[in-house]
Amino acid sequence: MRGLIASGGYVPYRRLDRRTIAAVAGAGGGSGTRAVASYDEDTTTMAVEACRVALGAAQGVDPAALWFATTMPAYADRTNATAIHAALRLGSEVIAADAAGAVRSGVAALRAALLAPEPAIVATADLRTGLPGSADEATGGDGAAAVVVGDEADGAVVAEYLGGASATGEFLDRWRAPGELRSKLWEERFGEGRYSALGEEAWERAVKRTGVTDADVLVVVGTHARAAAALTKRLAGTGTTVADTLAASVGHTGAAHPLLSLTAALEAAHPGQVIALVSLADGADVFVFRTTAALADRRTARTVAAQIAAGGPIAYGKFLTWRGLLTVEPPRRPEPARVSASAAGRSVAWKFGFVGSRDAATGEVRMPPAVAGADPGAVLEPAPMAGVAGTVATYTVDRLAYSPSPPVMFAVVDFDGGGRLPVELTDADPDGVAIGMRVEPTFRRLSTADGIHNYFWKVRPLRG
């Protein structure tokens, strides 16, 4: 049996109310909300968050490969998956590679992992936007999802892969030149016709290969909303539950959306159900899974639904600022210098993995880690802190320090089990911070200079 051992989704904290768009942009908007990545998030940091949820549920599975898919990589001409690899503290023998550029890259990486002989983790993340007032701006969303793929020798499979199929056709529906912010679209009826035909073709092939004619749960997602809705009506049987596409609450999250929607469906599923995932993007891809009894043991408190419910609002003007579409007066302070590659390379375990040190004799935790040999009596061992919550001992709100989104909030955090660190606080408003507040580490981007992203860990309020 081969399939999904675990899955995890990540929905950023902030939500943009679509009704606020038209008042500023003069067009666009609609009902519902869309998820918005913070100014200190990108596709790399969001993928780390999703992978942490998935690997936490996988209960000790060691992947042999990490595949990362996105349409908005933080770097070009450099592998983005290596930063994810470092943050997850995977071994050097684990290959990390990107599958970037197109929305379909997410399901392509999933199919490759399902057909491979070794366990793997597939991470997908995307930032979706458009020009102010556009349909893409309103209907898009930011988010990430990850799945751990393997067979029973690697861990208990929660969703057995029964088979699937694809249909590919060359046609121009959506495109974006490298370096451009907005995507352009061809006439909508043309794309709907092509996607509908390819979707039915892929479905018929999947039925022949799996013998499944009606799924218990149907998940149909795609970059063409009308085509996805029309195909859903054709494929849904009388007893089929049509899964929420998250369009009203999160928006379409690009390359991450198939796995994010599948994760949400798995979190609501019961053992023994057949779940069919259909993705429409530059063709059609169908995946058919059957949930197993192990699903009941892989429930996570950080479900997609819980993250959606815990979101906080963001003003449209700040959203535009974070996206670089509205330039505001920056703090009159020097901008940060670029990170030293050699210095970062000497502290990968701390900078990316958030690994401090612990004195085995006294139990004292030191953050940053103590320098070996500095204390001759100390017996040092690694102290991974990324999964350790803490309590705010004191904090300050700095309105003068440089930040793309002032003010900067710093907190002195006492971590459970030992360790104290002054660290930046994110995903919170100044009036919502308090001494005694519970927080947890989150992987973020501190700054960018000379095209180099400075990744490190911050803390965010522990919600739910």
C-alpha positions as CSV (number, residue, x, y, z in Angstrom):
1,M,0.0,0.0,0.0
2,R,1.4,3.4,-1.0
3,G,-0.2,6.8,-0.5
4,L,-0.3,9.6,2.0
5,I,1.2,9.1,5.4
6,A,0.3,12.6,6.6
7,S,-0.7,16.0,5.4
8,G,-0.6,19.6,6.7
9,G,-1.8,22.9,5.6
10,Y,-0.8,26.5,6.4
11,V,-3.1,29.5,6.1
12,P,-1.5,32.9,7.0
13,Y,-3.1,34.7,9.9
14,R,-4.2,37.8,8.0
15,R,-7.5,38.1,6.1
16,L,-8.5,40.7,3.5
17,D,-12.3,41.5,3.4
18,R,-13.0,41.6,-0.3
19,R,-15.7,44.2,0.3
20,T,-13.1,46.8,1.1
21,I,-11.3,46.6,-2.3
22,A,-13.8,48.5,-4.5
23,A,-13.9,51.6,-2.2
24,V,-10.2,52.2,-2.8
25,A,-9.5,50.6,-6.2
26,G,-12.8,51.6,-7.8
27,A,-13.4,48.0,-9.0
28,G,-13.1,44.4,-7.9
29,G,-13.9,42.9,-4.5
30,G,-16.8,40.7,-3.9
31,S,-17.9,38.8,-0.8
32,G,-15.9,36.7,1.6
33,T,-12.2,37.0,2.5
34,R,-8.8,36.0,1.1
35,A,-5.8,34.9,3.0
36,V,-2.8,37.3,3.0
37,A,0.8,36.4,3.8
38,S,2.5,38.8,6.1
39,Y,5.2,41.2,5.0
40,D,7.8,38.8,6.6
41,E,6.4,35.7,4.8
42,D,7.2,34.3,1.4
43,T,6.6,30.9,-0.3
44,T,9.7,29.4,1.5
45,T,8.6,30.4,5.0
46,M,5.0,29.2,4.3
47,A,6.2,25.9,3.0
48,V,8.2,25.4,6.2
49,E,5.1,25.9,8.3
50,A,3.1,23.4,6.2
51,C,5.9,20.8,6.4
52,R,6.2,21.2,10.1
53,V,2.5,20.3,10.5
54,A,2.8,17.3,8.1
55,L,6.0,15.9,9.5
56,G,4.6,16.3,13.1
57,A,1.7,14.1,12.1
58,A,3.9,11.6,10.3
59,Q,5.3,10.4,13.6
60,G,9.0,9.9,12.8
61,V,8.9,9.2,9.0
62,D,12.3,10.1,7.5
63,P,11.8,11.3,3.9
64,A,14.4,10.6,1.3
65,A,13.4,13.6,-0.8
66,L,11.9,17.0,-0.5
67,W,10.1,18.5,-3.5
68,F,9.0,22.1,-3.4
69,A,6.5,23.6,-5.9
70,T,5.6,27.2,-6.3
71,T,4.9,29.9,-9.0
72,M,6.5,32.6,-6.8
73,P,10.0,31.4,-5.7
74,A,11.9,33.6,-3.4
75,Y,15.0,33.0,-5.5
76,A,15.8,32.4,-9.1
77,D,19.0,30.6,-10.2
78,R,19.1,29.1,-6.7
79,T,17.3,26.1,-5.1
80,N,14.6,27.4,-2.7
81,A,14.0,24.0,-1.2
82,T,17.4,24.0,0.5
83,A,16.2,26.6,3.0
84,I,13.2,24.5,3.8
85,H,15.4,21.5,4.1
86,A,17.6,23.4,6.7
87,A,14.6,24.7,8.7
88,L,13.2,21.1,8.9
89,R,16.7,19.8,10.0
90,L,16.7,17.1,7.4
91,G,19.8,15.0,6.8
92,S,22.3,15.9,4.0
93,E,21.4,12.7,2.2
94,V,17.8,14.0,1.6
95,I,17.7,15.6,-1.8
96,A,15.9,19.0,-1.9
97,A,14.7,20.3,-5.3
98,D,12.3,22.9,-6.8
99,A,9.5,22.3,-9.2
100,A,8.7,25.9,-9.9
101,G,7.1,28.2,-12.5
102,A,3.6,26.9,-13.1
103,V,0.5,26.2,-11.0
104,R,0.5,22.5,-12.3
105,S,4.0,22.0,-10.7
106,G,2.3,21.1,-7.3
107,V,0.3,18.1,-8.6
108,A,3.2,17.1,-10.8
109,A,5.5,16.8,-7.8
110,L,2.8,14.9,-6.0
111,R,2.4,12.4,-8.9
112,A,6.2,11.9,-9.0
113,A,6.4,11.2,-5.3
114,L,3.5,8.7,-5.5
115,L,5.3,6.8,-8.2
116,A,8.7,6.9,-6.6
117,P,9.9,4.0,-4.5
118,E,11.2,6.1,-1.5
119,P,9.3,8.2,1.1
120,A,9.2,11.9,0.2
121,I,7.6,15.1,1.4
122,V,6.0,17.3,-1.2
123,A,5.7,21.0,-0.2
124,T,3.7,23.5,-2.1
125,A,3.2,27.2,-1.4
126,D,2.1,30.3,-3.3
127,L,1.5,34.0,-3.2
128,R,-1.3,35.1,-5.5
129,T,-2.1,38.6,-6.4
130,G,-2.9,40.9,-9.3
131,L,-3.3,44.6,-10.1
132,P,-5.5,46.6,-7.7
133,G,-9.2,46.0,-8.4
134,S,-8.5,42.9,-10.5
135,A,-10.3,39.6,-10.3
136,D,-7.0,37.8,-9.5
137,E,-6.4,40.1,-6.6
138,A,-9.8,39.3,-5.0
139,T,-10.1,35.6,-5.8
140,G,-6.4,34.7,-5.2
141,G,-5.1,33.7,-1.8
142,D,-1.8,32.9,-0.1
143,G,-1.1,29.6,1.6
144,A,0.9,26.3,1.7
145,A,0.3,22.6,2.0
146,A,2.5,19.6,2.4
147,V,2.1,15.8,2.2
148,V,4.3,13.0,3.4
149,V,4.2,10.2,0.8
150,G,5.3,6.6,1.4
151,D,4.3,3.0,1.9
152,E,3.5,0.9,4.9
153,A,7.2,0.2,5.5
154,D,7.7,3.9,6.1
155,G,4.6,4.5,8.3
156,A,0.9,4.0,8.6
157,V,-0.8,5.2,5.4
158,V,-3.8,7.3,6.0
159,A,-4.9,7.6,2.4
160,E,-4.1,4.7,0.0
161,Y,-3.4,5.9,-3.6
162,L,-5.7,3.9,-5.8
163,G,-4.5,5.4,-9.0
164,G,-5.0,8.4,-11.2
165,A,-4.7,9.9,-14.7
166,S,-3.8,13.1,-16.5
167,A,-4.7,14.8,-19.7
168,T,-2.5,17.5,-21.3
169,G,-3.2,19.9,-24.0
170,E,-1.4,23.0,-25.3
171,F,-3.6,26.1,-25.2
172,L,-3.2,29.6,-24.0
173,D,-5.5,30.4,-21.1
174,R,-3.4,32.1,-18.4
175,W,0.2,33.4,-18.7
176,R,2.7,35.7,-16.9
177,A,6.1,36.7,-18.2
178,P,9.0,36.3,-15.8
179,G,9.3,39.4,-13.6
180,E,5.7,40.5,-14.1
181,L,3.3,40.8,-11.2
182,R,0.0,40.2,-12.9
183,S,-1.2,37.3,-14.9
184,K,-3.1,37.8,-18.2
185,L,-6.1,35.8,-19.3
186,W,-7.6,34.7,-22.6
187,E,-11.3,34.8,-23.3
188,E,-13.0,32.9,-20.5
189,R,-15.3,30.7,-22.6
190,F,-12.4,29.3,-24.5
191,G,-10.6,28.2,-21.4
192,E,-13.8,26.7,-19.9
193,G,-14.3,24.5,-23.0
194,R,-10.8,23.2,-23.1
195,Y,-10.6,22.5,-19.3
196,S,-14.0,20.8,-19.3
197,A,-12.9,18.4,-22.1
198,L,-9.5,17.6,-20.5
199,G,-11.1,17.1,-17.1
200,E,-13.6,14.6,-18.4
201,E,-10.9,12.8,-20.4
202,A,-8.6,12.5,-17.3
203,W,-11.6,11.3,-15.2
204,E,-12.5,8.6,-17.7
205,R,-9.0,7.3,-17.7
206,A,-8.9,7.3,-13.9
207,V,-12.2,5.4,-13.7
208,K,-10.7,2.7,-16.0
209,R,-7.6,2.4,-14.0
210,T,-9.2,2.4,-10.5
211,G,-12.7,1.1,-11.1
212,V,-14.0,4.0,-9.0
213,T,-17.0,5.6,-10.7
214,D,-18.4,7.7,-7.8
215,A,-16.2,9.1,-5.1
216,D,-17.5,9.7,-1.6
217,V,-15.7,13.0,-1.5
218,L,-15.0,15.1,-4.6
219,V,-12.4,17.9,-4.6
220,V,-12.3,19.9,-7.9
221,V,-10.0,22.9,-8.0
222,G,-8.4,24.9,-10.8
223,T,-7.3,28.3,-12.0
224,H,-10.5,28.6,-14.1
225,A,-13.3,28.8,-11.6
226,R,-16.1,28.4,-14.1
227,A,-14.6,25.3,-15.6
228,A,-14.0,23.8,-12.1
229,A,-17.6,24.5,-11.1
230,A,-19.0,23.0,-14.4
231,L,-16.8,19.9,-14.1
232,T,-17.9,19.4,-10.4
233,K,-21.5,19.2,-11.5
234,R,-20.7,16.5,-14.2
235,L,-18.6,14.3,-11.9
236,A,-20.5,14.5,-8.6
237,G,-22.6,11.4,-8.0
238,T,-25.9,11.2,-6.0
239,G,-24.0,10.2,-2.9
240,T,-21.0,12.4,-3.4
241,T,-20.0,15.1,-1.0
242,V,-18.5,18.1,-2.8
243,A,-15.6,19.4,-0.7
244,D,-15.2,23.1,0.1
245,T,-12.8,24.7,-2.4
246,L,-11.9,27.3,0.2
247,A,-12.7,30.0,-2.4
248,A,-14.9,32.1,0.0
249,S,-12.5,32.1,3.0
250,V,-8.9,31.6,1.6
251,G,-9.0,32.2,-2.1
252,H,-7.2,30.1,-4.8
253,T,-3.6,29.5,-3.6
254,G,-2.1,28.6,-6.9
255,A,0.3,25.7,-6.9
256,A,-0.6,25.0,-3.2
257,H,-4.3,24.8,-3.7
258,P,-4.8,21.2,-4.7
259,L,-2.9,19.9,-1.7
260,L,-4.4,22.5,0.6
261,S,-7.9,21.5,-0.5
262,L,-7.1,17.8,-0.2
263,T,-5.7,18.3,3.3
264,A,-8.9,20.1,4.4
265,A,-10.9,17.2,2.9
266,L,-8.8,14.6,4.7
267,E,-9.2,16.4,8.0
268,A,-13.0,16.1,7.6
269,A,-13.0,12.6,6.2
270,H,-13.8,9.2,7.8
271,P,-11.9,5.9,7.4
272,G,-12.9,4.0,4.3
273,Q,-14.0,6.9,2.2
274,V,-12.9,7.4,-1.4
275,I,-11.6,10.9,-2.1
276,A,-11.0,12.1,-5.7
277,L,-8.9,15.1,-6.3
278,V,-9.2,16.8,-9.7
279,S,-6.9,19.7,-10.5
280,L,-7.3,21.9,-13.6
281,A,-4.2,23.8,-14.5
282,D,-2.6,23.6,-18.0
283,G,-4.4,20.3,-18.4
284,A,-6.2,18.0,-15.9
285,D,-4.9,15.7,-13.2
286,V,-7.0,13.1,-11.2
287,F,-5.9,11.4,-8.0
288,V,-8.0,8.8,-6.3
289,F,-7.4,7.9,-2.6
290,R,-9.1,5.6,-0.1
291,T,-8.8,6.6,3.6
292,T,-7.7,4.0,6.1
293,A,-8.2,3.3,9.7
294,A,-5.0,5.1,10.5
295,L,-6.6,8.4,9.6
296,A,-8.2,8.6,13.1
297,D,-4.7,8.5,14.7
298,R,-3.3,11.3,12.5
299,R,-5.7,14.1,13.4
300,T,-3.9,17.4,14.2
301,A,-5.1,20.3,16.2
302,R,-3.8,22.7,13.6
303,T,-6.3,21.9,10.9
304,V,-7.0,24.1,7.9
305,A,-10.5,24.9,9.3
306,A,-9.0,26.0,12.7
307,Q,-6.5,28.2,11.0
308,I,-9.2,29.8,8.8
309,A,-11.3,30.5,11.9
310,A,-8.4,32.1,13.8
311,G,-7.6,34.7,11.2
312,G,-7.3,38.4,11.8
313,P,-8.2,41.3,9.6
314,I,-5.9,43.5,7.5
315,A,-6.7,46.8,5.9
316,Y,-6.6,47.0,2.1
317,G,-4.0,49.8,2.2
318,K,-1.6,47.7,4.2
319,F,-2.2,44.7,1.9
320,L,-1.1,46.9,-1.0
321,T,1.9,48.1,0.9
322,W,3.0,44.5,1.7
323,R,2.6,43.6,-2.0
324,G,4.8,46.5,-3.1
325,L,1.8,48.1,-4.9
326,L,1.7,51.1,-2.6
327,T,4.8,53.0,-1.6
328,V,4.7,54.6,1.8
329,E,7.2,56.7,3.7
330,P,9.8,54.3,5.2
331,P,11.2,54.8,8.7
332,R,14.1,57.2,8.6
333,R,16.6,54.7,9.7
334,P,19.4,52.8,7.7
335,E,18.1,49.8,5.8
336,P,19.6,46.5,6.9
337,A,22.8,45.3,5.3
338,R,22.9,42.0,3.3
339,V,23.6,38.8,5.2
340,S,27.1,37.3,5.1
341,A,27.0,34.0,3.3
342,S,30.0,32.7,5.3
343,A,28.6,33.7,8.7
344,A,25.2,32.2,7.8
345,G,26.9,29.0,6.7
346,R,28.7,28.6,10.1
347,S,25.4,28.8,12.0
348,V,22.9,26.8,9.8
349,A,21.6,24.7,12.8
350,W,20.8,27.9,14.8
351,K,19.7,30.3,12.0
352,F,17.5,27.8,10.1
353,G,16.8,25.0,12.5
354,F,16.5,27.1,15.7
355,V,18.7,24.7,17.6
356,G,20.2,26.0,20.8
357,S,22.3,24.1,23.3
358,R,21.7,22.3,26.5
359,D,24.2,21.5,29.3
360,A,23.7,17.8,29.9
361,A,24.9,18.2,33.4
362,T,22.8,21.1,34.6
363,G,19.9,21.1,32.0
364,E,20.5,24.8,31.2
365,V,19.3,25.8,27.8
366,R,21.3,28.5,26.0
367,M,20.0,30.5,23.0
368,P,22.0,31.2,20.9
369,P,23.8,28.0,21.5
370,A,26.9,28.1,23.6
371,V,30.3,28.0,21.9
372,A,32.0,24.6,22.4
373,G,34.9,25.0,24.7
374,A,33.9,28.4,26.1
375,D,32.8,26.7,29.4
376,P,35.2,23.8,30.1
377,G,32.8,22.3,32.6
378,A,29.7,22.2,30.3
379,V,28.7,19.1,28.4
380,L,26.8,20.5,25.5
381,E,24.1,18.8,23.4
382,P,21.7,20.1,20.8
383,A,18.4,21.7,22.0
384,P,15.9,21.9,19.1
385,M,13.5,24.8,20.0
386,A,11.4,25.2,16.9
387,G,8.6,23.1,18.4
388,V,8.8,24.6,21.9
389,A,6.3,27.2,23.1
390,G,7.1,30.0,25.5
391,T,5.8,32.9,27.6
392,V,6.4,36.6,27.0
393,A,8.4,37.9,30.0
394,T,8.5,41.5,28.8
395,Y,8.1,43.3,25.5
396,T,8.6,46.6,23.7
397,V,6.9,48.3,20.7
398,D,9.6,50.1,18.6
399,R,8.2,52.7,16.2
400,L,11.6,54.0,15.1
401,A,13.4,50.8,14.1
402,Y,13.5,50.1,10.4
403,S,10.8,47.7,9.2
404,P,8.8,47.2,6.0
405,S,5.7,47.2,8.3
406,P,6.3,49.3,11.4
407,P,6.1,49.2,14.4
408,V,8.5,46.4,15.4
409,M,7.5,44.4,18.4
410,F,10.3,42.7,20.4
411,A,9.6,40.3,23.2
412,V,11.8,38.5,25.8
413,V,10.5,35.0,25.8
414,D,11.0,32.3,28.4
415,F,10.7,29.0,26.6
416,D,9.1,26.0,28.2
417,G,11.8,23.7,29.8
418,G,14.4,26.5,29.8
419,G,15.9,29.1,27.5
420,R,15.3,32.8,27.3
421,L,15.7,34.9,24.1
422,P,14.8,38.4,22.9
423,V,13.0,37.8,19.7
424,E,10.7,39.6,17.2
425,L,7.0,39.1,17.6
426,T,4.8,38.8,14.4
427,D,1.2,38.1,13.4
428,A,0.0,40.4,16.2
429,D,-1.1,44.0,16.7
430,P,0.6,46.2,19.3
431,D,-2.5,46.5,21.5
432,G,-2.9,42.7,21.6
433,V,0.5,42.0,23.1
434,A,0.7,41.4,26.9
435,I,3.2,40.0,29.5
436,G,2.3,36.4,30.1
437,M,1.1,35.8,26.6
438,R,1.8,32.4,25.2
439,V,3.8,32.3,21.9
440,E,5.4,29.8,19.6
441,P,8.3,29.9,17.1
442,T,7.6,30.6,13.4
443,F,10.1,30.7,10.5
444,R,10.1,34.1,8.8
445,R,12.1,36.5,6.6
446,L,13.8,39.2,8.7
447,S,14.9,41.4,5.8
448,T,16.1,41.4,2.2
449,A,19.2,43.2,1.0
450,D,21.0,42.9,-2.3
451,G,18.5,40.2,-3.3
452,I,19.6,38.0,-0.3
453,H,16.8,37.0,2.1
454,N,17.7,36.9,5.8
455,Y,15.7,34.0,7.2
456,F,15.4,33.4,10.9
457,W,12.8,32.6,13.6
458,K,10.3,34.9,15.2
459,V,7.4,34.1,17.6
460,R,3.7,34.5,17.1
461,P,0.8,34.3,19.5
462,L,-0.2,30.7,20.4
463,R,-3.8,30.6,19.1
464,G,-6.2,27.7,19.6
